[in-house]
Amino acid sequence: MKQTMTFQHEERFLLRFAQMVRKPIALLAGYYSKVLDTEINLRQTLLLLNAQLAFFFTVFSDCSLFFRALFIFWLCDALFKCKRARVIGR
């Protein structure tokens, strides 16, 4: 009985946490939809955020050549994933 109550409490906590995390992403998806003039879902929003973060680290990094190459690879991978998901390059 006690174990069932603990699982139910943890499940409710995880659902509330997921809703808290999803809300700002949904607001950002709405913003992207207005800017791009097309409907953007949550997955596409996360892909765009990944590409923006990769771009930020690639352009504004002051580190060794190895890390710069790693950031460039990350940026190319992020852009390829956006293109494959039809977020960019329609």
Sequence and secondary structure as in RCSB ss.txt:
>XXXX:A:sequence
MKQTMTFQHEERFLLRFAQMVRKPIALLAGYYSKVLDTEINLRQTLLLLNAQLAFFFTVFSDCSLFFRALFIFWL
CDALFKCKRARVIGR
>XXXX:A:secstr
 HHHHHHHHHHHHHHHHHHHHHHHHHHHHHHHHHHHTS   HHHHHHHHHHHHHHHHHHS  S HHHHHHHHHHH
HHHHHHHHHTTSS  
